[in-house]
């Protein structure tokens, strides 16, 4: 059985990115998919859409809990604010990667993954509208606009 965790960033993130992924994996579990799926955040409650939506994560970031896959969802709004607010998430991702976790980001979640340094020297993609800014911020990553 594979263990998957969807990381819920602090600040602005797309509620659809969180609920959509959660729904797919929870349905998979109901239909017999052999996965252990959790949502993780730095706090047990994540406030999305300017506090209008409150999500309760299954657990906090815990370096002692191993997950085969970590999923970083898309962020919305200012990347500067998201990067500043999610240092704990980035540290957790780096630690988990060193322990053997595979990491994937969705769309503009690439900002957070690139911030960890794990993409340095590798090809990566994101939403086409973010590629120029990502190239400017993280020139050590080989950003591909046509690969999504």
Residue pairs with C-beta under 8 A, 6 or more apart in sequence:
1 34
1 35
1 36
2 34
2 35
2 36
2 68
2 69
3 35
3 36
3 37
3 38
3 66
3 67
3 68
3 69
4 25
4 35
4 36
4 37
4 38
4 67
4 68
4 69
4 70
4 71
5 37
5 38
5 39
5 40
5 67
5 69
5 70
5 71
6 18
6 21
6 22
6 25
6 37
6 38
6 39
6 40
6 71
6 73
7 39
7 40
7 41
7 61
7 70
7 71
7 72
7 73
7 89
7 92
7 93
8 18
8 39
8 40
8 41
8 46
8 55
8 57
8 73
9 41
9 46
9 72
9 73
9 75
9 82
9 85
9 86
9 89
9 109
9 112
10 41
10 42
10 43
10 46
10 82
10 85
10 86
10 88
10 89
11 75
11 77
11 81
11 82
11 85
11 86
12 48
12 49
12 50
12 75
12 76
12 77
12 78
12 81
12 82
13 48
13 73
13 74
13 75
13 76
13 82
14 48
14 73
14 74
14 75
14 76
15 48
15 49
15 53
15 55
17 73
17 74
17 106
17 107
17 109
18 39
18 46
18 48
18 55
18 73
21 71
21 73
21 106
22 37
22 39
25 33
25 35
25 37
26 37
28 35
28 37
29 35
29 37
38 57
38 58
38 59
38 67
39 55
39 57
39 58
39 59
40 57
40 58
40 59
40 60
40 61
40 62
40 92
41 55
41 57
41 60
41 61
42 60
42 61
42 88
42 89
43 57
43 60
44 56
44 57
44 59
44 60
45 54
45 55
45 56
45 57
46 54
46 55
46 56
46 57
47 53
47 54
48 54
48 55
59 65
61 88
61 89
61 92
63 92
63 95
63 96
63 99
66 96
66 99
66 100
66 101
67 96
67 101
68 101
68 102
69 101
69 102
69 103
69 104
70 93
70 96
70 101
70 102
70 103
70 104
71 104
71 105
71 106
72 89
72 93
72 103
72 104
72 105
72 106
72 109
72 112
72 113
73 105
73 106
73 107
73 109
74 106
74 107
74 108
74 109
74 127
75 82
75 108
75 109
75 111
75 112
76 108
79 108
79 111
79 130
79 133
79 137
82 111
82 112
83 90
83 111
83 112
83 115
86 112
86 115
89 112
90 112
90 115
90 116
93 103
93 112
93 113
93 116
93 118
94 116
94 117
94 118
96 103
97 103
97 116
97 118
103 113
103 116
103 118
105 112
105 113
105 126
107 126
107 127
107 130
108 126
108 127
108 130
110 119
110 124
110 125
110 126
110 130
110 134
111 126
111 130
111 134
111 137
113 119
113 124
114 124
114 134
114 137
114 138
114 141
115 138
119 138
119 140
119 141
120 138
120 140
120 141
121 140
121 141
121 142
122 141
122 142
123 141
123 142
123 143
123 144
123 147
124 134
124 141
124 142
124 143
124 144
125 131
125 143
125 144
125 145
125 147
125 148
126 134
126 143
126 148
127 148
128 145
128 148
131 143
131 145
134 141
134 143
135 141
135 143
